[in-house]
């Protein structure tokens, strides 16, 4: 009785189960009158009269239109002379499968594992009002960024799994930043603190103006400045890294060796002054004259005066950025103020590294519940090249969940765009239409895609994403329509 009442309120009978069911899926055929409901990604339930107060729950996939006479592997006269075909002879029908996600126990209001095989002839229902699903599918806390596209069920994402990191992937214009803004608003409600690295300066800065700081005012640590100089000047780190590290550090701190050539007090950055200091420092370290000359020449040629002048304007420490996020809940860094990618990478490296240092010093309680959102992540942690910020990002992806340091990475692609060591540690993925077919196969190596294929993705519209992984209470792909956010 409970089951019948539930079905009358929320569902529409559309077909029956045919032969060949397993505990994973059930083949179905639609009634002729109900073929308008034969749409992929509809949520469905199956009532098997042999199972008391239980409903098989899943999603409709592999929708196929069939016809007994006009078969794809049988040639007949109708193929060459379709005008002789009498429509009254045709008997088209639509088949599909229901991919099972669980068994709804109507008596206990729980969703259990599917352990039985559904009986052929059982009735199939499409869920038109999914609001009742919240009685069966529960999450620890609710992060609501959208609802299932067809049933309207507001999917409760579990915020406790944010610490296992999140990936947001999709072609340009599909609404990745809108989805992430929804996550930001919801995670702040769940007492997470967030730092956003807004690569372009338009996707988040515009919407969180009161929480935005420009990247040009954020200072860079001496070791990171050394890495930036090596990268900008095209000097191989394995040969010049030690010299640059020492030169930058002694330039900033001064040299207490009163008998040496470098006895000076730091006042400000100046390119020519630094080059003189670099030559003196390298000579003191017994570098070959040719090595000293090359380092000085390459920095002089490839690194412009403006870079050194801007170092003097960087007064906000990375620790200030982290503390501001801890106090106010959110900091958005407008990275567009720096046009040089290597400088942007340096800021990401220093802010994340400073958060780690603050955790280790006990300045941040553990778990920190601090989330780093990296927009256009392919610029910061790519697969095939080293970047200044790659190591701290990879460290956070591997070890961050122990301390409550989390990542949300946004990019067009998962393959190629994101380093393998990082993407292997992403616990929840949102994905929409992807640029290449290989991306979905790559994603399938890390997540259960449950029959989602490229043809389904090509039909997605703006703000439509599949969500799969740990935050999804079903742990299987579910198509959501991201709600409108500011």
N, C-alpha and C positions, 0 to 999 in steps of 0.2 A: 504493500500500500504506500509506504514512504517513497519507494522508487517511482511508482506511477505518478504520484503527486508532483514529484520533482521534475519528471519528464514533461508533464503537461505545462509547467510554469516556464521552463527554460529552453525547451528543445523542440525540434521539428523532425518527424520521422521521414527518412529519405531513402531507405533501401534495406537490403538484407545481406547477411554474410554468406559467401559462397564457399566452395570446397577449397581446402588448402591452408587453413589457419595454423599458426604456430603461437608460441608465447610472445613472439616479437611483433607480429602483425597479423591482420585478417584481411583477405581479399573480399571486396564488396561489390555489389551492383546497385545502381541507383534506380529507383522507380522512374518510369517515363515522366510522370507528373512532377518529379522532384529533381530533374536534371539541372535545373537552374542553381541548385545547391552544390553541384559538382565543381567546387573551387578548391584548389590546393591551399593548405595551411588552415582550413577550417578545423576547429576543435570538434571532436565527436565523441559520443558514448555509444556503447553497444549493450543492449539488454539481452542476457542469456537466461531464459526461464529456468534453466537447471541450476542456476547460481542464485541463492536467496539474498536479496538486498545488496547486490553488488553490481557495479557497472564497469565494463572495460572502458578506459579513458585513453584517448590518443588524438592524433592529428591526421587529417586526410592528405595523402600524397599519391603520386603516380596516376593522376587522373588520365584516363585513356578512352577515346571513342572507338567502338568496335562495330562491325557489321558482318553477319554470317555469310552473306553472298559475295560482297566485294571485299575479298581478303587480300592482304598485302603480298602473300606468297602464292596465290592461285590466280592464273590468268583465265579470263572468261570473255565472252563477246562484249560485255559491257565496257571493258577497258578501251576498246577501239571505237565502239559505237555507243557512247553514253546516251545518245538521243533515244535509243530504243528501250532504255531502262524505265520501267514502270515504278514510280515512287511507292506504289502500294505493295510492291514486292520487298522493299527494304525494311529491315528490322534493326535499325541502329540502337545501340545501348551504350551506356557509360559505365566503365569499371574503375576501380581505384583500390587503394589499400588504406586501412587505418593502422598507422604506426603507433603501437601501444606505449604509453608513458607511465601507466599505473592502473590500479584497480581501486575505484571509489567504493569504500565501505559505507553505505548509506546509514547503517545502524550505528556505527561508531564514529562517523564523521572523520575518517582517516583515508589516506591514500596509501595502499599497500602494493607490494610487488605482484606482478602478473605471474602466477604459477600454473594456471589452468589454460587449456586451449578452448577458444570459443566454439560453440556448436554451430554448424552450418544452418542457415535459416533464421538465425537470431536477428533481431531488428536493430537497425542503425539509425542514430539520431544526430543531427547537427546541433551544436550548442549556439543558440542565438543570443542568450543573455548569460554571460559567464560570471555574474556577480556571486552566484552560489559557490563557486570554486574556492573562494576564501575560507569556506567552512572545512574544506578537506586538505587544502595545500597551504601550509603555514610556514612562516619564516621568522627568524629571530630579529625582530625589528622590521620596518618596512621602508624600503627606498623605492618610491614610485616615480618613474620617469616616463611612463606611458602605459598603454593598454594593448591587449591582444587585438590585432587588426579587425577581426570579424566578430568576435564574441563580446568585445568591450571589457573583458576581464582586466582589471588593474593588476598587473603582474608585480607581486611583492618581492623585490630583490633583497637579498640578505646582506646587510652591511658588514657583518662579521668577517666576510670573505674578501673585503677590500684589501686586506693585508697580503693577499695572495696575488695582487696586481691585476690590472685591467688593460685590455687592448681594444681600441676603437678603430676599425678599418672600413674604408669605403672610398669610392671614387669621388672626385671633387664635386661639390654641390649636393651631396646626398644628405647633409645635415649633421656631420660629425660634431662640429663645435656646438650646435644646438643641443645634441644629446649630452655632451660633456657639461654644458651649463646646467642642464637638468640634474646631472650627477652632483655638481658643485652645490647647488641649492639644497639637495636632499642630504648630502653627506654632512654639511654644516649642521643641519638639524639633528643628525646623529652624533654630534660632538666630535667630528673629525676636523682637523686644521689643515688648510690647503695652501700650497704654493703653486701658482700657474706660471709657466714660462710661455708667454704668448709670442710665438715666433714672428708673426706678421703684424702684431699690434692692432688688429681689427676684430678678431674673433672673441676676445674676452675683455680687453682694455675698455672698449666702448661701453660695455654693459656693467662694469664694476669700477667706475671711475674713482670712487671714494677709497678704493682698496688698491689702487695702481701706483707703482713706483717705476720710474724710467730706468732702463738698464745702464744708461750713461753715468749715473751717480753711484753705482755699486762698485766698490773697490775689488781689486783682484789681488790675491795673495802672491808674494814673491815667487814661490815655486811655479805657480800657474803663469805668472808673467814670463818666466823663463821659457815655459813650454810654448806660450804664444809667440815669443820672439823667434824661437827655433822654427815654428811652423810658418810664420810670415816670411822669415828670411830664407826659408828652404834649406836650413842647416840640419843635417841628420842628427837626431837626438843621441844616438849611440856614440857619436864622435864629439859632439859639442854640448851635450846636456849637462855634464858635470861642471864645465866652465861657466855656462850661463847661469846655472843654479847658484854657484858661489858668487858670481859677479853681481847678480840682482840682489841677493841677500845682503852682501856687504855694502852695496850702494845704498840700500834702504836703511840698514842698521848703522852704517859707519864702520870704521876700522879702528880698533883700540891699539893696534900695533904702532906705537909712536915712532918707531924707527923705520917703519915701512913707508912706501910711496903713496899709500891710500889713506893716510890720516885725514879724515874729512867728516863733516857733520851733514846729514841729509836735510835738505830744505825743500827741494822739489825736483820733479823729473825734468831733465833736459837731455835732448838727444846727443848733442856733441859732448856734454859732460859725461854722459853714460858711456859713450864710445871710448873716451879717454880712460875711464875707470875700468872698462872691460879689458882693454889692452894691458893695463897695468896688472889687473887681477890675473889674467891668463899668463902673463910673463912670470908673475910671482909663483904660479903653479907649474912653471917649467914647460909651458906649451911651446911647441915649435913655432918659429917665426912665421912660417907659411900658414899655420893653423890660426895664429892670432890675426894675421892680415886678412885671411878669408872671412873669418867671423866678423871683423870690423867692416870689411867691404860689403858683405852681403846684407848686414843689418842697415848700413848706411844707404844702400841702394833700394832694398825692398820694403823697409819700414819707414813710413813717412814721419815728419815732425809732429803731425797731428796726433798720432798714437801716443806719443810721450806727453804731449800737452793735455790730452784727455785723462791720462792717469792722475794728473793733479786735481781734477775735478771730481774724482771718485771718492766721496767721503762716507757713503753708507756702507757699513761692513756687512758681509754675508750673515754674521750673527745677528745683526739688527733686523735683517729680513726674516730670519727664522723666528726671532722673538716677537716680531710684529704679527706674524701668522699665529703664533701660539696665543697671543693676547686677543687678537681681533677675529680670528677664525679663518681669515683669507688674506693673501697677498698675491696680486697679479703683477708680474714683471713684464713691462712693455719692451720686448727685445728688439723691436723695429728701430729703436733709437741708435742701435749699433748696427752698421751696415756690414761689418766684417764678421763672417761666420765664425772664425776662430775665436773672436772675442766673446761672441754669444756662447760658444761652447765652454769658454773659460768661466763665465758667470754661472752656468749650470753646474759645472764641476765644483766650484767653490761653495755654492749654496748647499748642495747636497752633502759635500764633504764636511762642511761646518755643522750641519745637522747631526751627522754621525759623531763628530767630535763632542758636541754638546750632550749627546746621549751617553757617550763613554765617560764624560766628566761628571755625569749625574745632574746636569742642568735641566734635563728634560726627563720627566717621569716616564717609566716604561710600563706598558706600551705607549709609544709617543702619539699614536693616532695621527701621524703627519703624512699627508699625501702630496707627492710631486706630480703635477700634470705637465707633460712635455708635449707641446703642440709641434706638428711637423717633425716627428721623432726621427725620421730618416736622416735628418741633418745632424743628429746628436749621437745616435747609437746604430750606425749603418752596419750592414753585414760584412762588407769587403774592405773596409778601411778603418784605420785607427783615428780616434778623435780624443781631444783633451778630456772630455767628460765621459768617455766610454767606460773607464774603469769604475768610477763611483756609481754609474747607472747599473752596470753589471753586478757590482757588489750588493746594491740595494735589491736587485731582482733575486739574487741567491739567498741573502741573509736578512733582508729587511723585515720579513714577517716576524722574526723572533723579537725584534725591538719595536715593531709597530711603525716602520717606515715603508711606505707603499708608493707604487708607480701607477699612473694612468698614461698610456702612450697612445697618441693619435697619429695615424698615417694613412696614406692611400692603400698601401699594400702591407701584407705581413711578410711574405717571402721577399728577400733582397733588401727591403727597407729596414728591417729590424734584425739585429744580430741574433744568431741562433741561440746563444747562451741566455739571451734575455727572453726571447719569445717562448722558449721551452719552460719558463717559469711563470708565464701568464696564466692565471687561473680562471679568468672570465673574459670572454670575447664578445664584443658587439660587431657585427659585420653586415654590410649592405652590398649594393652592387660593387663588384671588384673590377679593377682595370684589366686583369688577364685571367684566363681560365686556370692557370697553374696555381693561382693564389688559393682557390678553394681546396685543391688537393693538398697543398701545403698545410692549410689550416686543419684538414682532416687528420693530419699526422699528430696533432696535439689535442684535438677535441672530438667528441662524438657528434657527428653531423647528422646522423639518423636520416639518411636518404635525401637531405637537402642537396640540390644540384645547381649547376650553372644556369639552366633554363629558368629556374625559379627566381634566381637573383636578378636576371635581366628584366623581370616584370616589376621589380620594386620601384616605388616612387620615393620622393623626398620625405625624409623623416621615418622611413620604414627600415627597421633593422632586425636581424635575428640576434637573439641573445642566447648564449650557451655557456656552460661552465658552472663554477661553484656558486656564484651569486644567484643564479636561476634555481628556484626551488625544485624544478623538474630535472635539472642537470642535462636537459636535451634542448635542441634548438627550438625557440619559440619566436614567432614573428610579432613584433610590437610596433605600434605607431607612437613615436615619441610625441609627448604633449607639447603644446605651444609654450615656450618660455620667453622671458624678456630678451 
